[in-house]
Amino acid sequence: MNRRDFSRRSIALGVSALAVPAGAQAPEYYQEAAKRLPARHFDVVIAGGGTAGVVAALAAARQGAKTVLVENKGYTGGVAVEGGTALHSFFNLWKAFPGVQKRQVVKGIPQEIVDRLMSMGGCTGHAEMLKHYDYDSVCTAIDTEIYKLATMQMLHEAGVAVWVNTFLAGAFRSSGSRLSGVIVESRSGREAVFAKSFVDCTGFGDLAAHAGAKFTEPNDYAVANSIGVGNVDIERMCDFLKSKNSLTQFARGRRSGKDDQIVRFGGESVSFSAEFNAEARQLGLSMITTTTHDNYFMFIKLNLKMPVSPTNRDESARAELELRTRQYKAIDLLKRYVPGCEKAFIARTSPSFSIRRARLIACDYDVTLPDILEARHFDDDVFVYGFHDSAPRLKVGGGGTYGIPYRALLPAGIENLLVAGMMITSNHDAHMSTRNTVSCMGHGQAAGTAAALCAARKRGTRELAYADLRRALVKDNVYFE
Ligand SMILES: Cc1cc2nc3c(=O)[nH]c(=O)nc-3n(C[C@H](O)[C@H](O)[C@H](O)COP(=O)(O)OP(=O)(O)OC[C@H]3O[C@@H](n4cnc5c(N)ncnc54)[C@H](O)[C@@H]3O)c2cc1C
């Protein structure tokens, strides 16, 4: 059958064309038939098993809620295992503020994950930064593969139904502002999942968008595909950076089972050769790396600014090809110019590019930049945080913390949906703080706990007594001040 015959046949089968202006390409539609779907029932649905979602699901299940975690990929961890260099940050920025005390300001489930990783040889520990400590005072780097296993094990132990390789494809409401269920798809087919409370941790805000929440797509960040690089000599590489006066970040911690090893180093390319600098700039190459193992480093970042939001499929496909081309060129560049990298190769990539934000969900409160810089706290704080990714330019006031209020996790106009992760906070500079991994985990613990309490009490998210939520969070070792 040639293309024209195929098109005619398609129209006969139910593909319809709408009237469009002369000369324009007619959009075509296919009317999908209604289907009877198998129905499943839970107390809490967590959509997205990434940075925030893992913690949200653990929190909900530990409150006794029958919890399902719907994750598109075959593992959990999200951008924490695909995009970044280190988990920023469990501590206040004490090193940048002489006289300020060192405080671990994020504990709870995020710290439990670190403990589990440490016991499995998959974390540097909270290694103190010896250079650039006006940016972050510690470096907590992870073995990305062990993180996937550790979090999946923890979820199973907590009794969460972990539906990996399952895509959340829709949502439906019963009454005006109440969400009844979601539609998921996997190789087992399409299913309807009913629940009392829902948490969107998809990063992209897929559930909130399907549920009819208001959102914007600022498209104000580059996308990136990070690489794990194997067969490298960390010590030689660091010596080279030092000799070029280019070592800007440095920390020592646990690596390959031994303490006091180099685990983080950053190299400004300013003192490299002009050719290296020109090629690195073209590739969007950022030379800040961490490692938990000898002969390996993680996360050479390659940034690419897309012309439209990364929710656009066709532009995303173009970006995936471009980023993989850049990865190949970046390794070649390292092999040619950086001692210790002569035999480097790409040991791991992410299944798809990572984004710092895509959809931004409108919530009852929007954390502002002054909230962060002035270290403000709220009557309904559910989490406190002390890191800003634009430090030392922008820092949390006085080396302290600011609070994320419960209201910031409640999408406007929907009564039983919460959000957690990179989809909150509209101001770009404020988002440079709230979007970081440890912050997303903190929102996750708060949102998962609240979702479970609401389900147990048959309450909407705005009817939950804050004192009950706070008590539950404190009991689960969340730090407040
Ligand atoms: C390149 C890059 C580098 C970064 N570097 C750092 C760093 O060094 N340190 C730091 O602290 N932060 C860093 N960040 C920021 C931080 O990693 C992210 O903001 C954070 O991890 C986002 O967490 P999240 O839970 O919102 O989303 P994610 O971790 O992305 O989780 C979302 C999950 O939802 C799943 N999902 C999405 N849609 C669906 C669907 N429809 N159905 C089912 N599942 C779905 C995804 O597969 C994913 O697992 C970086 C970000 C990027 C992009």
The ligand as an SDF file (V2000), in Angstrom:
LIG
                    3D

 53 58  0  0  0  0  0  0  0  0999 V2000
   21.2460   18.5960   34.7990 C   0  0  0  0  0  0  0  0  0  0  0  0
   20.8040   18.8090   36.1900 C   0  0  0  0  0  0  0  0  0  0  0  0
   21.7440   18.8970   37.1940 C   0  0  0  0  0  0  0  0  0  0  0  0
   21.3490   19.0910   38.4970 C   0  0  0  0  0  0  0  0  0  0  0  0
   22.3030   19.1230   39.4790 N   0  0  0  0  0  0  0  0  0  0  0  0
   21.9200   19.1120   40.7800 C   0  0  0  0  0  0  0  0  0  0  0  0
   22.8790   18.9210   41.8140 C   0  0  0  0  0  0  0  0  0  0  0  0
   24.0710   18.7720   41.5580 O   0  0  0  0  0  0  0  0  0  0  0  0
   22.4340   18.8970   43.0960 N   0  0  0  0  0  0  0  0  0  0  0  0
   21.1170   19.0650   43.4210 C   0  0  0  0  0  0  0  0  0  0  0  0
   20.7820   19.0350   44.6010 O   0  0  0  0  0  0  0  0  0  0  0  0
   20.1920   19.2650   42.4500 N   0  0  0  0  0  0  0  0  0  0  0  0
   20.5600   19.2620   41.1460 C   0  0  0  0  0  0  0  0  0  0  0  0
   19.6210   19.4140   40.1540 N   0  0  0  0  0  0  0  0  0  0  0  0
   18.2190   19.6390   40.5260 C   0  0  0  0  0  0  0  0  0  0  0  0
   17.5340   18.3980   41.0380 C   0  0  0  0  0  0  0  0  0  0  0  0
   18.2380   17.2390   40.6450 O   0  0  0  0  0  0  0  0  0  0  0  0
   16.0950   18.3030   40.5180 C   0  0  0  0  0  0  0  0  0  0  0  0
   15.4460   19.5270   40.5600 O   0  0  0  0  0  0  0  0  0  0  0  0
   15.3040   17.3020   41.3720 C   0  0  0  0  0  0  0  0  0  0  0  0
   16.0010   16.0650   41.4040 O   0  0  0  0  0  0  0  0  0  0  0  0
   13.9180   17.1360   40.8220 C   0  0  0  0  0  0  0  0  0  0  0  0
   13.2260   16.2050   41.6000 O   0  0  0  0  0  0  0  0  0  0  0  0
   11.7180   15.8500   41.2680 P   0  0  0  0  0  0  0  0  0  0  0  0
   11.3140   14.8160   42.2370 O   0  0  0  0  0  0  0  0  0  0  0  0
   10.9150   17.0870   41.1300 O   0  0  0  0  0  0  0  0  0  0  0  0
   11.7640   15.2110   39.7900 O   0  0  0  0  0  0  0  0  0  0  0  0
   12.4540   13.8680   39.3130 P   0  0  0  0  0  0  0  0  0  0  0  0
   13.5520   13.4530   40.1970 O   0  0  0  0  0  0  0  0  0  0  0  0
   12.7290   14.0470   37.8660 O   0  0  0  0  0  0  0  0  0  0  0  0
   11.3000   12.7920   39.4700 O   0  0  0  0  0  0  0  0  0  0  0  0
   10.2260   12.7170   38.5930 C   0  0  0  0  0  0  0  0  0  0  0  0
    9.9260   11.2470   38.3510 C   0  0  0  0  0  0  0  0  0  0  0  0
    8.6470   11.1290   37.7580 O   0  0  0  0  0  0  0  0  0  0  0  0
    8.6950   10.1930   36.7100 C   0  0  0  0  0  0  0  0  0  0  0  0
    7.6260   10.5680   35.7840 N   0  0  0  0  0  0  0  0  0  0  0  0
    7.5090   11.7190   35.0800 C   0  0  0  0  0  0  0  0  0  0  0  0
    6.3560   11.7360   34.3990 N   0  0  0  0  0  0  0  0  0  0  0  0
    5.7320   10.5700   34.6790 C   0  0  0  0  0  0  0  0  0  0  0  0
    4.4890   10.0100   34.2690 C   0  0  0  0  0  0  0  0  0  0  0  0
    3.6460   10.6650   33.4670 N   0  0  0  0  0  0  0  0  0  0  0  0
    4.1700    8.7810   34.7290 N   0  0  0  0  0  0  0  0  0  0  0  0
    5.0100    8.1020   35.5720 C   0  0  0  0  0  0  0  0  0  0  0  0
    6.1920    8.5990   35.9870 N   0  0  0  0  0  0  0  0  0  0  0  0
    6.5430    9.8240   35.5510 C   0  0  0  0  0  0  0  0  0  0  0  0
   10.1020   10.3590   36.1370 C   0  0  0  0  0  0  0  0  0  0  0  0
   10.5000    9.2120   35.4260 O   0  0  0  0  0  0  0  0  0  0  0  0
   10.9270   10.6060   37.4000 C   0  0  0  0  0  0  0  0  0  0  0  0
   11.4110    9.4220   37.9640 O   0  0  0  0  0  0  0  0  0  0  0  0
   19.9810   19.2190   38.8200 C   0  0  0  0  0  0  0  0  0  0  0  0
   19.0260   19.1460   37.8130 C   0  0  0  0  0  0  0  0  0  0  0  0
   19.4260   18.9400   36.5060 C   0  0  0  0  0  0  0  0  0  0  0  0
   18.3930   18.8360   35.4510 C   0  0  0  0  0  0  0  0  0  0  0  0
  1  2  1  0
  2  3  1  0
  2 52  2  0
  3  4  2  0
  4  5  1  0
  4 50  1  0
  5  6  2  0
  6  7  1  0
  6 13  1  0
  7  8  2  0
  7  9  1  0
  9 10  1  0
 10 11  2  0
 10 12  1  0
 12 13  2  0
 13 14  1  0
 14 15  1  0
 14 50  1  0
 15 16  1  0
 16 17  1  0
 16 18  1  0
 18 19  1  0
 18 20  1  0
 20 21  1  0
 20 22  1  0
 22 23  1  0
 23 24  1  0
 24 25  2  0
 24 26  1  0
 24 27  1  0
 27 28  1  0
 28 29  2  0
 28 30  1  0
 28 31  1  0
 31 32  1  0
 32 33  1  0
 33 34  1  0
 33 48  1  0
 34 35  1  0
 35 36  1  0
 35 46  1  0
 36 37  1  0
 36 45  1  0
 37 38  2  0
 38 39  1  0
 39 40  1  0
 39 45  2  0
 40 41  1  0
 40 42  2  0
 42 43  1  0
 43 44  2  0
 44 45  1  0
 46 47  1  0
 46 48  1  0
 48 49  1  0
 50 51  2  0
 51 52  1  0
 52 53  1  0
M  END
$$$$
